[in-house]
Amino acid sequence: MENWGLNTYREELFMYYKGVSTEANRAQVASVLAHELSHQWFGNLVTCKWWSDIWLNEGFASYWMYFGLDASVPEFDPHNRFHIDSLAAA
């Protein structure tokens, strides 16, 4: 959950133990962190003019999450992951 200047998370979303947890778990932790940090900009600093456009906040945060992942953990190949996630949802 993102708030102005403070992000809060459920503890189980950050359970990662090197050597014990899977790479999929590591990717999930990185994705949640990147997504919620994206909300610091889209939704907190930059907001929609009206409530009917609130879906854009989530859309932008979901899209820019992949750029944050690419900057921090490029070995996850986030741009390829974006295409896979987008096509799987379609």
Stockholm file with secondary structure:
# STOCKHOLM 1.0

chainA/1-90         MENWGLNTYREELFMYYKGVSTEANRAQVASVLAHELSHQWFGNLVTCKWWSDIWLNEGFASYWMYFGLDASVPEFDPHNRFHIDSLAAA
#=GR chainA/1-90 SS CEETTEECCCGGGGCCCTTTSCHHHHHHHHHHHHHHHHHHHBTTTBCCSSGGGTHHHHHHHHHHHHHHHHHHCGGGCHHHHHHHHHHHHC
#=GC SS_cons        CEETTEECCCGGGGCCCTTTSCHHHHHHHHHHHHHHHHHHHBTTTBCCSSGGGTHHHHHHHHHHHHHHHHHHCGGGCHHHHHHHHHHHHC
//
